[in-house]
């Protein structure tokens, strides 16, 4: 790999690191590249050995400095109508096309390009790079990486998460809890349906309660006008159950989530949902002891709410390539986990826009990559001067 952001992006896009695939080979390649340039780099595999986080450092050990955060996994291309090869970088009309160009291999490429130049400078504060896996599955990979940083006493002056914001600093996103309801009923011939317990009906009753909760939150809940949707949202994304029309179904699965604004307590929201599930289960068990609703967590991550007056925000806003007043983003990131786990100020700022991510013919503008390169060059200048 060369130190050019475009060449690095080409290599990153070619690595088919869809979340269901292994990503450790790419992380090992990146680690070798960094070590060859003079960085300390560690690949931290998961239990399977097929996926891994990467943690690298240049400059003095200890707290302070800047942590650059990204993820190497991408969403699938299955069923999408691409007009360019998704895993081969295509360049033209001022754009880079390919899976992950916006979310978020564009930032990773810029970070690596800067990292390869950084050893020529004398850093007075540490520069760290953290690349995670399985972010697209609910930020599943990064907790072990944060735990390693915490063990080492790392508390950066700024954690910069390079998700696509159009190079506008973002200081917040909602928290998210994703849950699964396994609804159990009692089978029966559909001609005798009232004698059984219909698991689909049970799931529908829970879904009705979730919709009522959403209506209440929209009407009475906490609000934050910085978000496109200023209140906590409750969303059901998948429901599946039953085997045949003439059988009262025994099982039904409902997957749902809520995304909370900072002033809504996720624990209280979850408790309210659990109470409703318990009420519905009690009614079902009165007819069939085996019936009921079992809730389980798929994943969860905290929201992010960095104060606009934080010195780290002012520090970042003074860098070249960064423009615009701070915003809050609709999508989740690993930023809340870094803020909670390390107690460090977190700002999200990276090239491209999420509107181009997760879709066919994903792209990032060359101008955005150039601005990200300028921002990271400014980070390096500041760390070398400790200003």
C-alpha positions as CSV (number, residue, x, y, z in Angstrom):
1,X,0.0,0.0,0.0
2,X,1.1,3.5,-0.7
3,X,0.6,6.5,1.5
4,X,-2.0,8.0,-0.9
5,X,-5.6,8.0,0.4
6,X,-7.0,7.0,-2.9
7,X,-4.7,4.0,-3.3
8,X,-5.4,2.9,0.3
9,X,-9.1,3.3,-0.3
10,X,-8.8,1.0,-3.4
11,X,-7.2,-1.7,-1.3
12,X,-9.7,-1.3,1.5
13,X,-12.7,-1.5,-0.8
14,X,-11.3,-4.7,-2.4
15,X,-11.3,-6.4,1.0
16,X,-14.8,-7.9,1.2
17,X,-15.2,-7.3,4.9
18,X,-19.0,-7.6,5.0
19,X,-19.8,-8.2,8.7
20,X,-20.6,-11.9,8.1
21,X,-17.1,-12.4,6.6
22,X,-13.7,-12.6,8.4
23,X,-11.9,-9.3,8.7
24,X,-8.8,-10.4,10.5
25,X,-6.7,-10.8,7.3
26,X,-7.3,-7.1,6.5
27,X,-6.5,-6.0,10.1
28,X,-3.3,-8.1,10.0
29,X,-2.3,-6.4,6.7
30,X,-3.0,-2.9,8.2
31,X,-1.0,-3.8,11.3
32,X,2.0,-5.0,9.3
33,X,1.8,-1.7,7.3
34,X,1.8,0.4,10.4
35,X,4.6,-1.6,12.1
36,X,6.7,-1.2,9.0
37,X,6.3,2.5,9.3
38,X,7.3,2.6,12.9
39,X,4.0,2.2,14.8
40,X,3.2,-0.1,17.7
41,X,0.3,-2.1,16.4
42,X,-1.7,-5.0,17.9
43,X,-4.4,-7.2,16.3
44,X,-6.9,-8.4,19.0
45,X,-8.8,-11.4,17.6
46,X,-12.3,-12.4,18.8
47,X,-13.1,-15.9,20.1
48,X,-13.5,-17.3,16.6
49,X,-10.1,-16.0,15.5
50,X,-11.7,-14.9,12.3
51,X,-12.5,-11.3,13.2
52,X,-10.3,-8.8,15.1
53,X,-9.9,-5.3,16.4
54,X,-6.7,-3.3,15.7
55,X,-5.1,-0.9,18.1
56,X,-2.0,1.1,17.2
57,X,0.0,3.9,18.8
58,X,2.7,6.3,17.7
59,X,4.4,8.8,20.0
60,X,4.6,8.7,23.8
61,X,2.6,6.2,25.9
62,X,0.1,7.3,28.5
63,X,-3.0,9.4,28.5
64,X,-3.8,12.4,26.4
65,X,-3.4,12.9,22.6
66,X,-5.9,11.9,20.0
67,X,-7.6,8.6,19.3
68,X,-8.9,8.0,15.7
69,X,-11.7,5.5,15.6
70,X,-13.1,3.6,12.6
71,X,-14.5,0.2,11.7
72,X,-13.5,-2.0,8.8
73,X,-16.8,-4.0,8.4
74,X,-19.4,-3.0,5.8
75,X,-23.0,-3.9,5.1
76,X,-23.9,-6.6,2.5
77,X,-24.6,-5.9,-1.2
78,X,-27.1,-8.8,-1.6
79,X,-30.2,-7.8,-3.5
80,X,-28.9,-4.4,-4.5
81,X,-28.7,-3.2,-8.1
82,X,-25.2,-1.9,-8.5
83,X,-24.0,-0.4,-11.8
84,X,-20.3,-0.5,-10.7
85,X,-18.5,-3.4,-9.1
86,X,-19.1,-3.0,-5.3
87,X,-15.8,-4.4,-4.2
88,X,-13.6,-2.6,-6.8
89,X,-13.0,1.1,-6.4
90,X,-14.4,3.1,-9.4
91,X,-13.3,6.7,-9.8
92,X,-14.9,9.3,-12.0
93,X,-16.9,12.6,-12.0
94,X,-15.2,13.6,-8.8
95,X,-16.4,10.6,-6.9
96,X,-15.1,7.3,-5.5
97,X,-17.7,4.4,-5.8
98,X,-17.6,1.1,-3.9
99,X,-19.0,-0.5,-0.8
100,X,-17.7,1.2,2.2
101,X,-16.4,4.4,0.5
102,X,-18.8,6.5,2.6
103,X,-19.3,4.2,5.6
104,X,-16.5,4.3,6.5
105,X,-13.5,3.1,4.6
106,X,-13.0,6.6,3.2
107,X,-12.0,7.8,6.7
108,X,-10.0,4.7,7.4
109,X,-8.0,5.3,4.2
110,X,-7.3,8.9,5.2
111,X,-6.3,7.9,8.7
112,X,-3.9,5.3,7.3
113,X,-2.4,7.8,4.8
114,X,-1.7,10.2,7.6
115,X,-0.4,7.4,9.8
116,X,2.2,6.4,7.2
117,X,3.5,10.0,7.2
118,X,3.4,10.5,10.9
119,X,6.6,8.7,11.9
120,X,8.6,11.5,10.2
121,X,7.3,13.9,12.9
122,X,8.3,14.1,16.5
123,X,5.0,13.7,18.4
124,X,4.7,15.3,21.8
125,X,1.4,13.6,22.6
126,X,0.2,10.1,21.6
127,X,-1.6,9.4,18.4
128,X,-3.7,6.2,18.5
129,X,-5.7,4.4,15.8
130,X,-8.5,2.0,16.8
131,X,-10.2,-0.1,14.1
132,X,-13.1,-2.3,15.1
133,X,-15.1,-5.1,13.7
134,X,-18.9,-5.8,13.6
135,X,-19.9,-2.2,14.1
136,X,-22.6,-2.7,11.5
137,X,-24.1,-5.5,13.6
138,X,-24.7,-3.2,16.6
139,X,-21.2,-2.1,17.8
140,X,-20.4,-5.7,18.9
141,X,-16.7,-5.7,18.3
142,X,-15.5,-2.5,19.9
143,X,-16.2,-3.2,23.7
144,X,-13.2,-5.5,23.9
145,X,-11.0,-2.8,22.3
146,X,-12.2,-0.2,24.8
147,X,-11.6,-2.6,27.6
148,X,-8.0,-2.9,26.5
149,X,-7.6,0.8,26.3
150,X,-9.1,1.2,29.8
151,X,-6.7,-1.4,31.2
152,X,-3.8,0.6,29.8
153,X,-5.1,3.8,31.4
154,X,-5.7,5.5,28.1
155,X,-7.8,8.6,28.2
156,X,-7.3,10.7,25.1
157,X,-7.9,14.4,24.9
158,X,-10.1,13.8,21.9
159,X,-11.6,10.7,20.4
160,X,-12.4,11.4,16.8
161,X,-14.9,8.9,15.2
162,X,-14.7,9.2,11.5
163,X,-18.3,8.3,10.5
164,X,-19.6,10.3,7.5
165,X,-20.8,13.7,8.5
166,X,-19.8,15.8,5.5
167,X,-16.8,16.9,7.6
168,X,-19.2,18.8,9.9
169,X,-18.5,18.0,13.6
170,X,-21.3,16.0,15.2
171,X,-21.6,16.0,19.0
172,X,-24.5,13.6,19.6
173,X,-26.5,10.6,18.5
174,X,-29.3,8.7,20.2
175,X,-28.8,5.6,22.2
176,X,-30.2,2.3,21.0
177,X,-31.5,-0.9,22.5
178,X,-32.5,-3.8,20.2
179,X,-34.7,-6.5,21.6
180,X,-36.3,-9.7,20.5
181,X,-39.6,-11.0,21.7
182,X,-40.1,-14.8,21.4
183,X,-43.9,-15.3,21.8
184,X,-45.1,-18.8,22.6
185,X,-48.7,-20.0,22.3
186,X,-50.5,-23.4,22.1
187,X,-51.1,-25.1,18.8
188,X,-54.6,-26.0,17.7
189,X,-56.5,-26.7,14.6
190,X,-57.7,-23.4,13.3
191,X,-61.3,-24.6,13.4
192,X,-60.8,-24.6,17.2
193,X,-58.7,-21.4,17.4
194,X,-60.3,-20.0,20.5
195,X,-59.2,-23.1,22.4
196,X,-55.6,-22.4,21.7
197,X,-53.2,-19.5,22.2
198,X,-52.2,-17.7,19.0
199,X,-48.5,-16.7,19.2
200,X,-48.9,-14.2,16.3
201,X,-51.8,-12.6,18.1
202,X,-49.6,-12.4,21.2
203,X,-46.9,-10.7,19.2
204,X,-49.5,-8.3,17.7
205,X,-50.7,-7.4,21.1
206,X,-47.1,-6.5,22.1
207,X,-46.7,-4.6,18.9
208,X,-49.8,-2.6,19.7
209,X,-48.3,-1.7,23.1
210,X,-45.1,-0.6,21.4
211,X,-47.0,1.6,19.0
212,X,-48.9,3.1,22.0
213,X,-45.6,3.8,23.7
214,X,-44.3,5.5,20.6
215,X,-47.4,7.7,20.4
216,X,-46.9,8.7,24.1
217,X,-43.3,9.5,23.6
218,X,-44.0,11.6,20.6
219,X,-46.8,13.4,22.5
220,X,-45.3,13.7,26.0
221,X,-41.7,12.5,25.9
222,X,-38.4,14.4,26.1
223,X,-37.4,16.3,23.0
224,X,-34.1,17.4,21.5
225,X,-34.6,19.8,18.5
226,X,-31.1,19.1,17.2
227,X,-32.3,15.8,15.8
228,X,-34.2,15.3,12.6
229,X,-36.7,13.3,14.7
230,X,-36.6,15.1,18.0
231,X,-38.1,12.4,20.3
232,X,-37.4,8.8,21.2
233,X,-38.5,6.4,18.6
234,X,-39.8,2.8,18.9
235,X,-39.6,0.7,15.8
236,X,-40.5,-2.9,14.9
237,X,-38.3,-4.2,12.1
238,X,-39.2,-7.9,11.7
239,X,-41.9,-10.3,12.6
240,X,-42.0,-14.0,11.8
241,X,-44.3,-16.9,12.9
242,X,-46.6,-19.7,12.0
243,X,-46.3,-22.7,9.9
244,X,-49.7,-23.1,8.1
245,X,-52.9,-21.2,7.8
246,X,-55.0,-24.0,9.4
247,X,-52.7,-24.3,12.5
248,X,-52.9,-21.9,15.5
249,X,-49.2,-20.9,15.6
250,X,-47.1,-21.9,18.6
251,X,-44.2,-19.5,17.9
252,X,-43.8,-16.0,16.7
253,X,-40.7,-13.8,16.8
254,X,-40.7,-10.0,16.9
255,X,-37.6,-7.9,16.6
256,X,-37.8,-4.3,17.6
257,X,-35.7,-1.3,18.9
258,X,-35.9,2.0,20.6
259,X,-33.6,4.9,20.0
260,X,-33.6,7.4,22.9
261,X,-32.8,11.0,23.2
262,X,-30.5,11.8,26.2
263,X,-33.3,12.9,28.6
264,X,-35.2,9.6,28.2
265,X,-33.8,6.8,30.4
266,X,-33.3,3.7,28.4
267,X,-33.6,1.5,31.5
268,X,-37.0,3.0,32.3
269,X,-38.2,2.5,28.7
270,X,-37.0,-1.1,28.8
271,X,-38.7,-1.7,32.1
272,X,-42.0,-0.3,30.7
273,X,-41.8,-2.7,27.8
274,X,-40.9,-5.7,30.1
275,X,-43.9,-4.8,32.3
276,X,-46.2,-4.9,29.3
277,X,-44.8,-8.2,28.1
278,X,-45.3,-9.6,31.6
279,X,-48.9,-8.5,31.6
280,X,-49.6,-10.1,28.3
281,X,-47.8,-13.2,29.3
282,X,-49.9,-13.6,32.4
283,X,-53.1,-13.4,30.4
284,X,-51.8,-16.0,28.0
285,X,-50.6,-18.4,30.7
286,X,-54.1,-18.3,32.2
287,X,-55.2,-20.2,29.1
288,X,-52.0,-22.3,28.6
289,X,-49.2,-22.6,31.1
290,X,-46.5,-22.8,28.4
291,X,-47.6,-19.6,26.7
292,X,-45.9,-16.2,27.2
293,X,-43.4,-13.7,25.9
294,X,-39.7,-14.0,26.5
295,X,-37.6,-10.8,25.9
296,X,-33.9,-10.9,25.1
297,X,-31.4,-8.2,24.1
298,X,-29.8,-8.4,20.7
299,X,-27.5,-5.5,21.4
300,X,-27.4,-2.0,22.9
301,X,-25.2,1.0,22.8
302,X,-25.4,4.4,24.7
303,X,-26.1,7.7,23.1
304,X,-23.5,10.5,22.7
305,X,-24.0,14.0,24.0
306,X,-20.7,15.9,24.0
307,X,-21.0,19.5,25.3
308,X,-20.5,22.1,22.6
309,X,-18.3,24.0,25.0
310,X,-15.8,21.2,25.4
311,X,-12.2,22.3,24.6
312,X,-11.9,19.2,22.4
313,X,-14.7,20.6,20.2
314,X,-13.0,23.9,19.8
315,X,-9.7,22.2,19.1
316,X,-11.2,20.1,16.3
317,X,-13.2,23.0,14.8
318,X,-10.0,24.9,14.4
319,X,-8.5,22.3,12.0
320,X,-8.5,22.7,8.2
321,X,-11.1,20.8,6.3
322,X,-13.6,21.0,9.2
323,X,-16.6,23.3,8.5
324,X,-20.0,24.1,9.8
325,X,-21.7,24.4,13.2
326,X,-21.9,21.3,15.3
327,X,-24.8,19.0,14.7
328,X,-26.3,15.7,16.0
329,X,-26.7,12.7,13.7
330,X,-29.6,10.3,13.3
331,X,-27.5,7.2,13.0
332,X,-25.7,5.4,15.9
333,X,-21.9,5.1,16.3
334,X,-19.3,3.7,18.6
335,X,-18.8,7.2,20.0
336,X,-21.1,6.7,22.9
337,X,-19.2,3.6,24.0
338,X,-15.9,5.4,23.8
339,X,-17.3,8.4,25.8
340,X,-18.7,6.0,28.4
341,X,-15.8,3.6,28.5
342,X,-12.9,6.1,28.5
343,X,-14.5,9.2,29.9
344,X,-13.1,11.1,26.9
345,X,-14.7,13.8,24.8
346,X,-15.9,12.4,21.5
347,X,-16.6,14.1,18.2
348,X,-17.9,12.4,15.1
349,X,-16.4,13.9,11.9
350,X,-15.6,12.2,8.7
351,X,-15.9,12.4,4.9
352,X,-19.1,11.7,2.9
353,X,-22.7,11.5,3.9
354,X,-24.6,8.6,5.4
355,X,-27.3,9.2,2.7
356,X,-24.8,7.5,0.3
357,X,-24.0,4.6,2.6
358,X,-25.8,1.3,2.8
359,X,-27.2,1.7,-0.7
360,X,-26.2,0.5,-4.2
361,X,-23.5,2.5,-5.9
362,X,-22.3,3.9,-2.6
363,X,-19.9,6.8,-3.1
364,X,-17.9,9.5,-1.5
365,X,-16.8,12.8,-3.1
366,X,-13.1,13.3,-3.8
367,X,-13.5,16.7,-2.3
368,X,-14.6,15.1,1.0
369,X,-11.5,12.8,1.0
370,X,-9.3,15.9,0.4
371,X,-10.9,17.7,3.3
372,X,-10.5,14.7,5.6
373,X,-6.8,14.5,4.6
374,X,-6.5,18.2,5.5
375,X,-8.1,17.7,8.9
376,X,-5.9,14.8,9.8
377,X,-2.8,16.7,8.6
378,X,-3.9,19.4,11.0
379,X,-4.2,16.8,13.8
380,X,-0.7,15.7,13.1
381,X,0.6,19.3,13.1
382,X,-1.1,19.9,16.5
383,X,0.3,16.7,18.1
384,X,3.8,17.5,16.8
385,X,3.6,21.0,18.3
386,X,1.5,19.9,21.3
387,X,-0.7,23.0,20.7
